[in-house]
Amino acid sequence: MSIVPDDSDKELDSIDELERDEAYFDDSSRGRRGFDSRLLQEPLTLLPSRPPLALSEEATVTDAMQAMKRRHRGCVLITQDGSLSSPLTGIFTERDVLLKIIDCGRNPATIPLGEVMTRDPESLPIDAKLAWALNMMSVGGFRHLPVTDERGWPAFILSVRDIVEFLVESFPAEILNLPPDFNRGKSLDRDGA
């Protein structure tokens, strides 16, 4: 005589398996991988990045806003001739749109970038380490940081998002395998998120 498990046995097995899976997140005795400080010494060139947008000082704020929207970027670099093959002279960011244009009621179609950009922005050399980028972003409150080559020409832009992506790639199990509820008992209102 063979015993055929009924559906209630399958359900109990499923519950036991789920409890074991959930216990993984609750087990504080399990050895956690600590932050590897060697990551801070990684060169910026290892981080994901995209080529920067470049415009000249004579381009308008509208030109910059359209370019940022079209290429899904948070800033535009201003160079002497408006190309990536000349020295960096300024930066114009989403924050500038809010604080220097919209908040002041100015018409973006008539304002040249030279009037509202941040001149001589802080930047990092292309051979800098991640620790320097984190330091500058933290101390300066920057969300975008120009990285330049030895001539002072823009090489790429490093954004906070790039650093977050790098950390997620460096710690995928620790970040991507978290439980979906974040140990919250209720859902939060998403207005303003």
Backbone as CSV, one residue per row, in Angstrom:
resi,resn,N_x,N_y,N_z,CA_x,CA_y,CA_z,C_x,C_y,C_z
1,MET,0.836,-1.165,0.000,0.000,0.000,0.000,0.895,1.248,0.000
2,SER,0.688,2.140,-0.936,1.474,3.371,-0.988,0.662,4.517,-0.403
3,ILE,1.388,5.437,0.189,0.724,6.605,0.776,0.916,7.767,-0.190
4,VAL,-0.168,8.311,-0.611,-0.148,9.465,-1.501,-0.386,10.704,-0.655
5,PRO,0.558,11.642,-0.666,0.358,12.836,0.149,-0.824,13.646,-0.374
6,ASP,-1.597,14.155,0.543,-2.701,15.002,0.112,-2.214,16.450,0.009
7,ASP,-3.088,17.320,-0.433,-2.715,18.719,-0.655,-2.292,19.425,0.619
8,SER,-2.819,18.995,1.782,-2.465,19.661,3.039,-1.001,19.392,3.390
9,ASP,-0.468,18.209,3.028,0.945,17.929,3.265,1.834,18.840,2.409
10,LYS,1.436,19.058,1.171,2.188,19.940,0.274,2.177,21.368,0.816
11,GLU,1.032,21.780,1.340,0.901,23.117,1.895,1.806,23.295,3.114
12,LEU,1.882,22.272,3.978,2.748,22.333,5.152,4.215,22.387,4.748
13,ASP,4.596,21.581,3.736,5.969,21.630,3.232,6.299,23.012,2.708
14,SER,5.367,23.605,2.013,5.560,24.933,1.453,5.740,25.971,2.563
15,ILE,4.953,25.870,3.624,5.064,26.796,4.753,6.397,26.614,5.453
16,ASP,6.828,25.354,5.661,8.125,25.090,6.290,9.260,25.693,5.462
17,GLU,9.181,25.527,4.149,10.215,26.055,3.270,10.247,27.586,3.333
18,LEU,9.086,28.215,3.343,9.000,29.667,3.425,9.581,30.168,4.747
19,GLU,9.282,29.481,5.852,9.820,29.874,7.154,11.342,29.757,7.173
20,ARG,11.888,28.710,6.529,13.345,28.581,6.453,13.936,29.724,5.634
21,ASP,13.280,30.066,4.529,13.765,31.161,3.694,13.732,32.477,4.451
22,GLU,12.645,32.755,5.147,12.521,33.997,5.903,13.516,34.033,7.061
23,ALA,13.813,32.886,7.654,14.754,32.831,8.772,16.142,33.291,8.339
24,TYR,16.457,33.145,7.062,17.738,33.605,6.537,17.952,35.080,6.865
25,PHE,16.875,35.877,6.717,16.986,37.310,6.938,17.002,37.665,8.418
26,ASP,16.458,36.796,9.261,16.379,37.073,10.692,17.566,36.543,11.472
27,ASP,18.389,35.711,10.873,19.476,35.040,11.574,20.666,35.991,11.742
28,SER,20.778,36.572,12.946,21.871,37.514,13.182,23.186,36.803,13.484
29,SER,23.134,35.503,13.760,24.374,34.783,14.060,25.145,34.456,12.784
30,ARG,24.463,34.540,11.658,25.085,34.240,10.379,26.147,35.298,10.081
31,GLY,27.303,34.869,9.601,28.383,35.808,9.301,28.001,36.726,8.160
32,ARG,28.041,38.017,8.391,27.734,38.991,7.341,29.031,39.452,6.695
33,ARG,28.943,39.674,5.432,30.094,40.212,4.715,30.163,41.704,5.011
34,GLY,31.284,42.152,5.494,31.446,43.564,5.816,31.793,44.364,4.578
35,PHE,31.705,45.661,4.723,32.073,46.543,3.633,33.563,46.374,3.358
36,ASP,33.900,46.145,2.147,35.293,45.952,1.758,35.895,47.326,1.447
37,SER,36.701,47.827,2.354,37.250,49.172,2.193,38.158,49.293,0.973
38,ARG,38.585,48.169,0.419,39.394,48.235,-0.809,38.603,48.831,-1.966
39,LEU,37.265,48.760,-1.888,36.433,49.373,-2.934,36.706,50.871,-3.040
40,LEU,37.015,51.495,-1.929,37.262,52.932,-1.925,38.515,53.312,-2.707
41,GLN,39.386,52.340,-2.908,40.618,52.603,-3.652,40.496,52.253,-5.137
42,GLU,39.304,51.853,-5.539,39.087,51.542,-6.958,39.117,52.836,-7.771
43,PRO,39.668,52.777,-8.983,39.680,53.971,-9.831,38.270,54.297,-10.338
44,LEU,38.040,55.564,-10.556,36.736,56.004,-11.051,36.376,55.370,-12.389
45,THR,37.376,55.004,-13.159,37.118,54.427,-14.475,36.414,53.069,-14.388
46,LEU,36.391,52.441,-13.213,35.670,51.171,-13.044,34.168,51.374,-12.845
47,LEU,33.771,52.579,-12.503,32.367,52.850,-12.237,31.602,53.014,-13.545
48,PRO,30.322,52.643,-13.524,29.528,52.885,-14.726,29.394,54.396,-14.929
49,SER,29.522,54.830,-16.141,29.384,56.262,-16.428,28.932,56.425,-17.872
50,ARG,28.520,57.623,-18.181,28.108,57.934,-19.552,28.862,59.176,-20.014
51,PRO,29.051,59.302,-21.313,29.726,60.514,-21.795,28.892,61.740,-21.422
52,PRO,29.546,62.826,-21.071,28.808,64.026,-20.682,28.230,64.759,-21.879
53,LEU,27.261,65.588,-21.603,26.743,66.528,-22.588,27.592,67.785,-22.473
54,ALA,27.907,68.395,-23.577,28.702,69.624,-23.548,28.026,70.686,-24.404
55,LEU,27.992,71.888,-23.867,27.464,73.052,-24.575,28.389,74.231,-24.303
56,SER,28.202,75.298,-25.060,28.997,76.506,-24.843,28.239,77.453,-23.918
57,GLU,28.930,78.477,-23.446,28.310,79.474,-22.566,27.195,80.239,-23.279
58,GLU,27.260,80.313,-24.591,26.264,81.061,-25.349,24.963,80.278,-25.539
59,ALA,24.994,78.969,-25.379,23.768,78.170,-25.515,22.783,78.618,-24.439
60,THR,21.497,78.464,-24.726,20.492,78.913,-23.766,20.158,77.821,-22.757
61,VAL,19.517,78.241,-21.700,19.050,77.296,-20.696,18.080,76.306,-21.335
62,THR,17.252,76.777,-22.252,16.322,75.878,-22.951,17.089,74.809,-23.715
63,ASP,18.178,75.188,-24.391,19.007,74.203,-25.097,19.503,73.130,-24.122
64,ALA,19.979,73.571,-22.964,20.500,72.635,-21.968,19.385,71.730,-21.435
65,MET,18.225,72.309,-21.128,17.114,71.517,-20.588,16.638,70.482,-21.599
66,GLN,16.569,70.875,-22.870,16.150,69.923,-23.907,17.177,68.808,-24.074
67,ALA,18.457,69.139,-24.040,19.507,68.124,-24.172,19.472,67.164,-22.982
68,MET,19.300,67.693,-21.775,19.252,66.842,-20.586,18.035,65.918,-20.644
69,LYS,16.909,66.444,-21.080,15.696,65.618,-21.182,15.876,64.531,-22.239
70,ARG,16.384,64.920,-23.398,16.553,63.978,-24.510,17.511,62.843,-24.155
71,ARG,18.579,63.146,-23.437,19.600,62.136,-23.119,19.486,61.588,-21.697
72,HIS,18.429,61.985,-20.985,18.192,61.501,-19.611,19.400,61.766,-18.721
73,ARG,19.817,62.991,-18.673,20.969,63.397,-17.867,20.541,64.467,-16.869
74,GLY,21.317,64.587,-15.820,21.010,65.559,-14.778,21.839,66.824,-14.858
75,CYS,22.745,66.880,-15.856,23.569,68.081,-15.972,24.160,68.186,-17.366
76,VAL,24.668,69.382,-17.627,25.381,69.681,-18.867,26.697,70.334,-18.468
77,LEU,27.773,69.942,-19.120,29.057,70.596,-18.896,29.219,71.720,-19.904
78,ILE,29.788,72.814,-19.447,30.037,73.940,-20.323,31.544,73.954,-20.586
79,THR,31.889,73.979,-21.870,33.302,74.011,-22.255,33.553,75.251,-23.103
80,GLN,34.823,75.552,-23.337,35.175,76.761,-24.082,34.506,76.821,-25.452
81,ASP,34.498,75.693,-26.176,33.905,75.722,-27.515,32.618,74.900,-27.631
82,GLY,32.113,74.405,-26.526,30.850,73.654,-26.560,31.012,72.196,-26.942
83,SER,32.264,71.732,-27.013,32.502,70.328,-27.348,33.268,69.664,-26.213
84,LEU,33.415,68.361,-26.288,34.188,67.641,-25.283,35.694,67.746,-25.535
85,SER,36.048,68.434,-26.610,37.465,68.592,-26.967,37.988,69.976,-26.611
86,SER,37.554,70.471,-25.471,38.066,71.747,-24.980,37.910,71.791,-23.464
87,PRO,38.597,72.713,-22.816,38.590,72.750,-21.350,37.211,73.005,-20.739
88,LEU,36.993,72.402,-19.587,35.776,72.571,-18.806,35.774,73.969,-18.185
89,THR,34.673,74.697,-18.378,34.565,76.034,-17.776,33.401,76.151,-16.802
90,GLY,32.420,75.232,-16.894,31.275,75.326,-15.999,30.414,74.084,-16.033
91,ILE,29.404,74.087,-15.155,28.429,73.002,-15.103,27.059,73.621,-14.851
92,PHE,26.046,73.042,-15.462,24.656,73.469,-15.276,23.855,72.217,-14.967
93,THR,23.134,72.222,-13.840,22.450,71.026,-13.368,20.945,71.233,-13.238
94,GLU,20.241,70.131,-12.988,18.802,70.191,-12.714,18.511,71.129,-11.551
95,ARG,19.359,71.095,-10.563,19.187,71.962,-9.388,19.250,73.427,-9.798
96,ASP,20.135,73.773,-10.766,20.209,75.149,-11.264,18.906,75.560,-11.938
97,VAL,18.281,74.625,-12.654,16.995,74.927,-13.294,15.990,75.343,-12.225
98,LEU,15.940,74.585,-11.146,14.973,74.885,-10.083,15.305,76.173,-9.335
99,LEU,16.556,76.336,-8.948,16.923,77.448,-8.072,17.243,78.758,-8.791
100,LYS,17.789,78.674,-9.997,18.214,79.890,-10.683,17.268,80.322,-11.799
101,ILE,16.390,79.442,-12.216,15.491,79.780,-13.323,14.044,79.823,-12.824
102,ILE,13.503,78.672,-12.482,12.090,78.580,-12.105,11.804,79.384,-10.840
103,ASP,12.637,79.215,-9.829,12.413,79.897,-8.558,12.493,81.415,-8.704
104,CYS,13.226,81.883,-9.710,13.375,83.330,-9.920,12.431,83.856,-11.003
105,GLY,11.637,82.984,-11.612,10.683,83.402,-12.636,11.324,83.888,-13.919
106,ARG,12.472,83.344,-14.262,13.190,83.774,-15.463,12.782,82.943,-16.670
107,ASN,12.918,83.510,-17.850,12.577,82.827,-19.097,13.794,82.044,-19.597
108,PRO,13.720,80.697,-19.579,14.886,79.895,-19.976,15.279,80.041,-21.440
109,ALA,14.366,80.532,-22.275,14.675,80.666,-23.698,15.641,81.809,-23.970
110,THR,15.712,82.754,-23.055,16.535,83.939,-23.319,17.806,84.003,-22.473
111,ILE,17.981,83.074,-21.571,19.136,83.141,-20.660,20.270,82.269,-21.172
112,PRO,21.428,82.871,-21.433,22.581,82.052,-21.818,23.119,81.294,-20.605
113,LEU,23.640,80.101,-20.849,24.176,79.279,-19.763,25.273,80.000,-18.986
114,GLY,26.024,80.858,-19.654,27.103,81.591,-19.002,26.627,82.431,-17.824
115,GLU,25.356,82.827,-17.820,24.815,83.642,-16.726,24.426,82.824,-15.503
116,VAL,24.105,81.551,-15.697,23.552,80.767,-14.582,24.340,79.501,-14.244
117,MET,25.366,79.216,-14.994,26.163,78.014,-14.719,27.037,78.236,-13.491
118,THR,27.539,77.167,-12.939,28.550,77.247,-11.897,29.895,77.271,-12.599
119,ARG,30.610,78.374,-12.434,31.913,78.524,-13.103,32.995,77.727,-12.385
120,ASP,33.947,77.245,-13.164,35.097,76.503,-12.634,34.662,75.480,-11.585
121,PRO,33.815,74.532,-11.994,33.310,73.564,-11.015,34.421,72.656,-10.507
122,GLU,34.230,72.183,-9.292,35.171,71.203,-8.776,35.075,69.969,-9.654
123,SER,36.204,69.355,-9.887,36.245,68.153,-10.715,37.349,67.248,-10.184
124,LEU,37.359,66.052,-10.680,38.388,65.086,-10.307,39.172,64.674,-11.535
125,PRO,40.464,64.376,-11.359,41.223,63.849,-12.492,40.793,62.411,-12.776
126,ILE,40.978,61.985,-13.979,40.518,60.670,-14.411,41.157,59.521,-13.633
127,ASP,42.315,59.749,-13.029,42.973,58.677,-12.273,42.622,58.697,-10.776
128,ALA,41.631,59.495,-10.383,41.228,59.581,-8.969,40.555,58.286,-8.517
129,LYS,40.521,58.092,-7.221,39.906,56.908,-6.606,38.483,57.234,-6.145
130,LEU,37.697,56.193,-5.953,36.313,56.332,-5.524,36.205,57.120,-4.216
131,ALA,37.132,56.937,-3.296,37.082,57.648,-2.013,37.043,59.162,-2.224
132,TRP,37.817,59.662,-3.196,37.817,61.104,-3.459,36.472,61.566,-3.984
133,ALA,35.858,60.785,-4.845,34.543,61.157,-5.377,33.510,61.205,-4.257
134,LEU,33.518,60.188,-3.401,32.578,60.168,-2.280,32.813,61.351,-1.349
135,ASN,34.072,61.669,-1.095,34.400,62.809,-0.245,33.864,64.105,-0.840
136,MET,34.146,64.345,-2.102,33.715,65.592,-2.736,32.198,65.685,-2.801
137,MET,31.538,64.578,-3.113,30.086,64.601,-3.204,29.456,64.830,-1.834
138,SER,30.023,64.213,-0.822,29.486,64.355,0.526,29.738,65.756,1.085
139,VAL,30.977,66.203,1.045,31.333,67.504,1.616,30.709,68.643,0.811
140,GLY,30.738,68.533,-0.510,30.223,69.609,-1.355,28.741,69.537,-1.646
141,GLY,28.112,68.404,-1.334,26.688,68.245,-1.631,26.400,68.098,-3.120
142,PHE,27.370,67.561,-3.859,27.215,67.418,-5.307,26.509,66.113,-5.650
143,ARG,25.656,66.159,-6.668,25.057,64.934,-7.200,25.717,64.541,-8.515
144,HIS,26.437,65.473,-9.109,27.160,65.233,-10.365,28.556,65.807,-10.219
145,LEU,29.530,65.031,-10.653,30.916,65.438,-10.504,31.650,65.228,-11.827
146,PRO,32.158,66.310,-12.435,32.916,66.158,-13.667,34.255,65.469,-13.412
147,VAL,34.627,64.601,-14.320,35.933,63.944,-14.286,36.656,64.386,-15.557
148,THR,37.873,64.896,-15.380,38.594,65.463,-16.517,39.899,64.716,-16.783
149,ASP,40.355,64.824,-18.028,41.635,64.210,-18.378,42.771,65.155,-17.994
150,GLU,43.986,64.801,-18.348,45.145,65.584,-17.953,45.171,66.988,-18.564
151,ARG,44.392,67.215,-19.646,44.325,68.538,-20.273,43.237,69.415,-19.660
152,GLY,42.394,68.818,-18.794,41.269,69.564,-18.236,40.013,69.446,-19.095
153,TRP,40.053,68.534,-20.052,38.891,68.301,-20.902,37.982,67.268,-20.232
154,PRO,36.682,67.406,-20.375,35.751,66.456,-19.743,35.940,65.036,-20.282
155,ALA,36.083,64.080,-19.367,36.173,62.668,-19.744,34.816,61.999,-19.541
156,PHE,34.225,62.220,-18.375,32.878,61.729,-18.086,32.338,62.435,-16.857
157,ILE,31.073,62.196,-16.612,30.396,62.733,-15.433,30.149,61.558,-14.506
158,LEU,30.410,61.752,-13.248,30.105,60.740,-12.249,28.893,61.245,-11.466
159,SER,27.856,60.428,-11.400,26.663,60.829,-10.661,26.483,59.930,-9.445
160,VAL,25.690,60.396,-8.511,25.367,59.586,-7.339,24.773,58.254,-7.798
161,ARG,23.974,58.304,-8.843,23.366,57.075,-9.373,24.429,56.076,-9.832
162,ASP,25.489,56.568,-10.443,26.579,55.683,-10.880,27.211,54.968,-9.696
163,ILE,27.383,55.692,-8.609,27.989,55.094,-7.416,27.054,54.068,-6.794
164,VAL,25.759,54.378,-6.767,24.787,53.415,-6.236,24.807,52.139,-7.077
165,GLU,24.813,52.276,-8.396,24.868,51.098,-9.273,26.132,50.286,-9.022
166,PHE,27.257,50.952,-8.824,28.513,50.263,-8.543,28.423,49.475,-7.235
167,LEU,27.849,50.072,-6.206,27.712,49.382,-4.923,26.767,48.189,-5.026
168,VAL,25.688,48.342,-5.770,24.760,47.226,-5.967,25.465,46.087,-6.703
169,GLU,26.246,46.422,-7.715,27.000,45.394,-8.439,28.053,44.739,-7.550
170,SER,28.609,45.486,-6.607,29.642,44.962,-5.717,29.076,44.079,-4.609
171,PHE,27.835,44.330,-4.221,27.186,43.572,-3.144,25.807,43.085,-3.593
172,PRO,25.723,42.330,-4.683,24.395,41.959,-5.192,23.578,41.114,-4.217
173,ALA,24.187,40.142,-3.561,23.431,39.275,-2.650,22.899,40.065,-1.460
174,GLU,23.716,40.971,-0.942,23.321,41.741,0.225,22.258,42.787,-0.078
175,ILE,22.221,43.280,-1.297,21.300,44.362,-1.644,20.070,43.856,-2.391
176,LEU,20.276,42.984,-3.360,19.165,42.557,-4.203,18.325,41.439,-3.598
177,ASN,18.805,40.806,-2.543,18.065,39.698,-1.929,17.374,40.084,-0.625
178,LEU,17.113,41.342,-0.438,16.420,41.777,0.770,14.933,41.435,0.672
179,PRO,14.277,41.247,1.816,12.849,40.955,1.773,12.085,42.171,1.236
180,PRO,10.951,41.934,0.610,10.234,43.030,-0.027,9.562,44.006,0.929
181,ASP,9.375,43.635,2.197,8.607,44.518,3.076,9.455,45.451,3.928
182,PHE,10.758,45.353,3.890,11.660,46.220,4.638,11.306,46.259,6.129
183,ASN,10.706,45.174,6.602,10.294,45.053,8.000,9.299,46.122,8.426
184,ARG,8.549,46.640,7.484,7.504,47.614,7.801,6.197,46.861,7.990
185,GLY,5.391,47.325,8.915,4.110,46.701,9.155,3.014,47.220,8.248
186,LYS,3.263,48.356,7.609,2.242,48.957,6.749,2.907,49.605,5.550
187,SER,2.123,49.863,4.541,2.687,50.537,3.381,2.671,52.033,3.644
188,LEU,3.614,52.721,3.041,3.736,54.154,3.231,3.055,54.899,2.090
189,ASP,2.598,56.082,2.377,2.015,56.948,1.357,3.109,57.332,0.372
190,ARG,2.890,57.204,-0.907,3.924,57.427,-1.931,3.923,58.855,-2.467
191,ASP,3.048,59.747,-1.973,3.064,61.122,-2.467,4.405,61.750,-2.191
192,GLY,4.943,62.417,-3.184,6.202,63.110,-3.029,7.432,62.240,-3.136
193,ALA,7.243,60.964,-3.462,8.392,60.056,-3.536,9.146,60.268,-4.808
